[in-house]
Amino acid sequence: MGMSTRSSLTWLQLAGLAAVFAGARIFDTVVWLRLPLIVAGGLAVVLVAVLRFRAWRGAEGERRTIDAVLAFGAIGCVIALLGFVPGSDDGLEFLGLDFEGIREQLRFKRFFQLASPIVLACSLLPVLAAEWALAKGGSAGALQVDARRVRETAGNALSLALGGAALVLIGYVASALNRTADFSYFKTSSPGESVQEIVRNMDGTLEAAVFFPEVNAVKDEVLNYLRELARETGNVVVEEYDRYADPEAAAAYEVRGDGVVVLRLDGRSERISFSLLLSEARGQLRILDSHVQQVLLQLTRERRFVYLTTGHGELNDPLASEEEPEQPDMTEPWRPGQDSRFDEGPPLRALRELLEFLNYEVRDIGVRRGLGDRVPDDAAMVMIIGPQRAFLEAERNAIREYLDRGGSLLVALEPGSDFRLAGFRDQLGVDHDPAMTLNDDRHLVLTGAVSERRNIITNRFSAHASVTSASRRGVTQGIALFGPGRISVAEDVEGLRTSLIISTDPASYQDRNGNFRFDEETEVKESFGVAAAIERVATDAPDMRALVYGDAEIFSDDVLVALQLNAFLVADGIRWLGREELFSGEVVSEEDVPIVHTRSENVVWFYAIIFAAPALVLGLGLTALYGRRGKQEARE
């Protein structure tokens, strides 16, 4: 068989394979064109295999070696095409094969869908490589050289095909064994303490139904999280479903799409939806623990209400004047993403989202919304955040009566305010000194202004449940406070148990004259309390809880969004006020967080970059230079 005949058969073989592919994939919905293309393409591939086999049988010497490569490659292409038949629904119907279930049928099809492309690659690539070697060959008298070139080139092509097949099989085996290796910075969050405690304290068993395609990278990440949660708590049952293979389960859980995790407890269900693409789901997987916690809180208890006071210039109501104007009704809950009556949503958006996350509904309350009469009975807690003006006597009475009923109160104070904590001294048992706290060295540096000394850092926490996360992680990291006032225990008030839960660094001082500098004559550097937790211990009265912070800016959007440990501090305080301190603890997140340095740390980094790094490079260079000279002199 001549060179031109061989090339023609190769082109016919490629045309036949392309026709089969077009009929099966491109024109699969065009009935009158699909079948003719598949039949014609298949016949062309078979014809080439027959002609190649006949040429091989009749060849001699080195020519037989070349024809053997082409013949066995053509036969392999026929086998590969035959393998595609049981890998399709039409092929199974044509063969009349029956299976016990859909899962067995899918596994049977998947085997042929995987094996047939491997056989095709191992057959077609050597043929194309042999044709290329022949096209680059020499004269008719150089047949032995051409045969050797064909063997080596075809062997290299076969090695390439087998290498690709090995990678495919390794990926399949790794998927079946549920083992992945990811060398990027991405990582799915693991079950945190809070989620584990919620699951351990459930009355029943948590059912987790995962609906994903059988092979999916996002599903593997979700299953790893759920299986670790089940292993740590022993109170989770994880079930894996394919929506098409298990239609009854999909109907029972009311799942109509892939990428859904349904968590069920005592007949109540909540769900979390994911994208099927790992690149799109990474952001959600990094904070998967927080999503699971939010769903678990919705499953374990009914939604409760938090009331934020308004009308006194609070951070959540900065537009309030001396006489409270008519404002949009904010009593109905606001949810993240919901259109707001304000340009950027309600004030303290981050705090509202945090409360929403903890399964609380936020409502505002002022003198015109009942605060002058009585705090509603459904109030899980009341928050007074950064008030600038004093409360009316009727409002103070309503708060006192609420505390007498065993309510929970959070008060966050700011310097320069007309609000006085003395109106609740008998109920809270603490005193407040509004002078701002500063620290010359341990503070956040943003622009270098002297006023930034009020942005103090502290890592001094008590063992109280309201600062669980801060006391565990804050030893090295610390939290930020912004000019907090001093909180001290009123020793003459009885029946209360008061704990100073946050204290300042011993180098901190209160700025009495507002010059943002330490004055030895009038100011003292010491450690003192800036937050307190109060509980009623009298047996003849309902349990009451309160938190008093000497700083209200820690509840602002900028702080809660930028400083993760501050957000944990606020969340743990809310849990303690809500009598859910068992659920306190870290929520694991793999999100990137900004790195914030204190002034002293910035000084260290500055000198390290300006002087230490160049000195290190210079030292290494001099060492290498004189070492080389010493060796040269020794040789001479």
CORWOSUL-V195524 format. One record per pair of residues at least 6 apart in sequence whose ideal C-beta (glycine too) atoms are under 6 Angstrom apart, sorted by sequence separation. I is the first residue (numbers start at 1). J is the second residue. D is the distance in whole Angstrom. If there is no record, write none. Layout:
I J D
I J D
//
This chain:
27 33 5
28 34 6
85 91 4
99 105 4
230 236 4
275 281 4
365 371 5
461 467 5
575 581 6
27 34 5
199 206 6
212 219 4
229 236 5
243 250 5
262 269 6
263 270 5
274 281 5
310 317 4
313 320 6
355 362 5
559 566 5
560 567 5
59 67 5
230 238 6
241 249 5
308 316 5
536 544 4
575 583 6
137 146 4
253 262 5
262 271 5
311 320 5
461 470 5
470 479 6
489 498 5
509 518 6
575 584 5
352 362 5
443 453 5
461 471 4
512 522 5
535 545 6
23 34 5
56 67 4
227 238 6
260 271 6
261 272 5
421 432 4
444 455 4
512 523 6
55 67 5
56 68 5
226 238 5
334 346 5
443 455 5
534 546 4
554 566 6
572 584 5
260 273 5
311 324 4
328 341 4
440 453 6
443 456 5
461 474 6
23 37 3
259 273 6
509 523 5
533 547 6
22 37 5
23 38 4
56 71 4
243 258 6
259 274 4
438 453 4
442 457 5
459 474 5
133 149 5
438 454 6
459 475 6
509 525 5
532 548 5
133 150 5
259 276 5
336 353 5
439 456 4
19 37 5
20 38 5
52 70 5
53 71 5
208 226 5
258 276 6
436 454 5
507 525 5
531 549 5
52 71 4
272 291 5
413 432 6
415 434 5
437 456 6
459 478 4
130 150 5
133 153 4
458 478 6
530 550 4
19 40 6
20 41 4
415 436 5
457 478 4
506 527 5
19 41 3
20 42 6
52 74 4
87 109 5
372 394 4
372 395 6
375 398 5
457 480 6
504 527 5
129 153 5
130 154 5
371 395 5
374 398 6
403 427 5
503 527 5
504 528 6
16 41 4
49 74 4
87 112 4
129 154 5
270 295 4
456 481 5
48 74 5
49 75 5
86 112 5
87 113 4
386 412 6
503 529 5
504 530 6
547 573 5
371 398 6
375 402 4
381 408 4
382 409 5
383 410 4
384 411 5
385 412 5
396 423 5
400 427 6
455 482 6
16 44 3
126 154 4
129 157 4
208 236 6
214 242 5
270 298 5
333 361 4
386 414 5
390 418 5
454 482 6
502 530 5
16 45 4
49 78 5
83 112 5
270 299 6
388 417 5
389 418 5
390 419 6
454 483 4
500 529 3
502 531 4
564 593 5
205 235 6
206 236 5
207 237 5
208 238 5
209 239 5
210 240 5
211 241 5
501 531 5
126 157 5
268 299 5
316 347 5
12 44 6
13 45 6
45 77 5
46 78 6
83 115 6
84 116 5
125 157 4
126 158 5
205 237 6
211 243 5
263 295 5
316 348 5
331 363 5
387 419 4
500 532 5
501 533 5
545 577 5
562 594 6
45 78 6
83 116 3
188 221 4
200 233 5
315 348 6
199 233 4
265 299 5
330 364 5
467 501 5
498 532 6
499 533 5
13 48 4
464 499 5
466 501 6
12 48 6
80 116 5
125 161 5
196 232 5
199 235 5
444 480 6
498 534 5
188 225 6
191 228 6
196 233 6
462 499 6
464 501 5
191 229 4
496 534 6
497 535 5
9 48 5
42 81 6
80 119 4
122 161 4
462 501 5
79 119 6
80 120 4
121 161 4
175 215 5
496 536 6
497 537 5
461 502 6
9 51 6
486 528 5
487 529 5
76 119 6
460 503 4
487 530 6
495 538 4
209 253 5
211 255 5
487 532 5
77 123 5
212 258 6
458 504 5
484 530 4
76 123 3
77 124 6
118 165 4
436 483 4
437 484 5
458 505 5
211 260 5
306 355 5
73 123 5
210 261 5
434 485 4
433 485 6
73 126 5
209 262 4
432 485 6
433 486 4
1 55 4
73 127 4
306 360 5
310 364 5
208 263 6
311 366 4
218 274 5
303 359 6
304 360 6
305 361 5
306 362 5
307 363 5
308 364 5
309 365 6
310 366 4
311 367 6
69 126 6
70 127 6
207 264 4
430 487 6
431 488 5
303 361 6
305 363 6
307 365 4
206 265 6
431 490 5
218 278 5
430 490 6
69 130 5
204 265 6
217 278 4
298 359 5
429 490 5
487 548 6
204 266 5
297 359 4
218 281 5
225 288 6
294 357 5
442 505 5
453 516 5
487 550 5
221 285 5
429 493 4
451 516 5
485 550 4
439 505 6
450 516 5
484 550 4
429 496 4
437 504 6
466 533 5
484 551 4
439 507 6
316 385 6
429 498 5
439 508 5
464 533 5
482 551 6
315 385 5
415 485 6
481 551 5
314 385 5
315 386 4
437 508 5
482 553 4
307 379 5
314 386 5
413 485 6
305 378 5
314 387 5
437 510 6
438 511 5
305 379 6
305 380 6
306 381 5
307 382 5
308 383 5
309 384 5
312 387 4
313 388 3
435 510 4
436 511 5
304 380 4
313 389 6
312 389 5
435 512 6
62 143 5
66 147 6
69 150 6
62 144 5
65 147 5
480 563 6
66 150 5
62 147 4
69 154 5
479 565 5
479 566 5
477 565 6
479 569 6
474 565 6
195 289 6
186 282 5
188 285 4
192 289 5
195 292 6
195 293 5
198 296 5
189 288 5
194 293 6
469 568 4
470 569 5
188 288 6
189 289 4
430 532 5
469 572 5
468 572 5
428 534 5
466 572 6
466 573 5
466 576 4
465 576 5
465 581 4
468 584 4
468 585 6
469 586 5
428 546 6
430 548 5
465 584 6
10 131 5
406 542 3
406 543 5
408 545 5
409 546 4
410 547 5
411 548 5
412 549 4
413 550 6
406 544 5
414 552 5
412 552 4
403 544 5
457 598 5
103 245 5
102 245 5
412 555 6
444 596 6
445 599 5
442 598 5
443 599 6
445 602 5
441 599 6
441 600 5
386 552 3
385 552 5
408 577 4
385 555 5
381 577 5
380 578 6
351 555 5
350 557 4
349 557 6
350 560 4
350 561 5
358 574 6
315 552 6
293 587 6
290 587 5
289 587 5
289 588 4
287 589 5
286 590 4
287 591 6
286 591 5
201 582 6
197 582 5
198 583 5
197 583 5
194 583 5
194 585 4
193 585 3
193 586 5
194 587 6
192 586 5
192 587 5
192 588 4
190 588 5
189 588 4
189 589 6
189 590 5
187 590 5
//
